[in-house]
Protein backbone atom coordinates (compact mmCIF):
# COMPACT_ATOMS: atom_id res chain seq x y z
CA UNK A 1 0.00 0.00 0.00
CA UNK A 2 1.09 3.54 -0.72
CA UNK A 3 0.09 6.52 1.39
CA UNK A 4 0.55 10.18 0.56
CA UNK A 5 -0.17 13.59 1.99
CA UNK A 6 -0.17 17.12 0.72
CA UNK A 7 2.32 19.24 2.64
CA UNK A 8 1.57 22.61 1.04
CA UNK A 9 0.54 24.42 -2.12
CA UNK A 10 2.68 27.43 -2.93
CA UNK A 11 2.63 29.49 -6.13
CA UNK A 12 0.77 26.71 -7.96
CA UNK A 13 3.23 23.99 -6.88
CA UNK A 14 1.88 21.04 -4.92
CA UNK A 15 4.28 19.49 -2.40
CA UNK A 16 3.47 15.87 -1.58
CA UNK A 17 5.21 13.32 0.59
CA UNK A 18 4.79 9.70 -0.51
CA UNK A 19 5.22 6.72 1.84
CA UNK A 20 5.54 3.15 0.52
CA UNK A 21 3.79 0.78 2.95
CA UNK A 22 3.16 3.85 5.15
CA UNK A 23 6.79 3.85 6.36
CA UNK A 24 7.90 7.44 7.02
CA UNK A 25 11.64 6.72 6.84
CA UNK A 26 11.19 5.46 3.23
CA UNK A 27 9.34 8.59 2.08
CA UNK A 28 9.68 10.25 -1.26
CA UNK A 29 8.85 13.79 -2.29
CA UNK A 30 7.21 15.28 -5.34
CA UNK A 31 6.80 19.03 -5.84
CA UNK A 32 5.07 19.83 -9.12
CA UNK A 33 2.77 22.27 -10.86
CA UNK A 34 -0.15 20.35 -12.39
CA UNK A 35 -1.00 23.21 -14.77
CA UNK A 36 2.43 23.55 -16.38
CA UNK A 37 3.57 19.97 -15.56
CA UNK A 38 6.82 21.46 -14.22
CA UNK A 39 8.55 19.33 -11.59
CA UNK A 40 10.51 21.30 -9.01
CA UNK A 41 11.69 18.33 -6.93
CA UNK A 42 11.37 14.56 -7.30
CA UNK A 43 12.84 12.20 -4.72
CA UNK A 44 11.96 8.57 -5.27
CA UNK A 45 10.76 6.69 -2.18
CA UNK A 46 12.89 3.80 -0.95
CA UNK A 47 10.88 1.05 -2.64
CA UNK A 48 11.23 -1.44 -5.50
CA UNK A 49 7.88 -0.23 -6.91
CA UNK A 50 7.05 2.77 -9.11
CA UNK A 51 5.63 4.77 -6.22
CA UNK A 52 5.51 8.16 -7.93
CA UNK A 53 3.78 6.76 -11.00
CA UNK A 54 1.26 4.96 -8.81
CA UNK A 55 0.74 8.13 -6.78
CA UNK A 56 0.15 10.24 -9.91
CA UNK A 57 -2.48 7.79 -11.16
CA UNK A 58 -4.41 8.13 -7.89
CA UNK A 59 -3.87 11.66 -6.55
CA UNK A 60 -6.97 13.17 -8.16
CA UNK A 61 -10.48 12.59 -6.84
CA UNK A 62 -13.50 11.86 -9.05
CA UNK A 63 -13.95 15.62 -9.68
CA UNK A 64 -10.34 16.21 -10.77
CA UNK A 65 -9.31 17.86 -7.50
CA UNK A 66 -6.02 16.96 -5.87
CA UNK A 67 -6.45 14.99 -2.65
CA UNK A 68 -4.95 16.16 0.64
CA UNK A 69 -4.44 12.59 1.89
CA UNK A 70 -4.72 9.21 0.32
CA UNK A 71 -4.00 5.51 0.40
CA UNK A 72 -3.62 3.34 -2.65
CA UNK A 73 -3.44 -0.45 -2.78
CA UNK A 74 -0.71 -1.83 -5.03
CA UNK A 75 -3.27 -4.10 -6.79
Steps between C-alpha positions, in 0.01 A plus 500: 500500500609854428400798711546866417428841643500853373749712692425837340397681184714801419495706180314222317746228608365205696740345752419138582674245717458138390543202735532143368325263743437807720863500621611859566874428482455374139315813385534666166417854397336649195459875450327580172270744326208308347415786262843534339614142582825649634673287763696697758618203708468123463647264758412137445380312809713211623299225331535251214165621359417800280358700789488839329327360193248320719448817703441711187237255375307534827554853634190651339149442632198427279455876437861559391603665827829410663457303822650617829551143625472162343572130508538283195518121487773362275244273324 
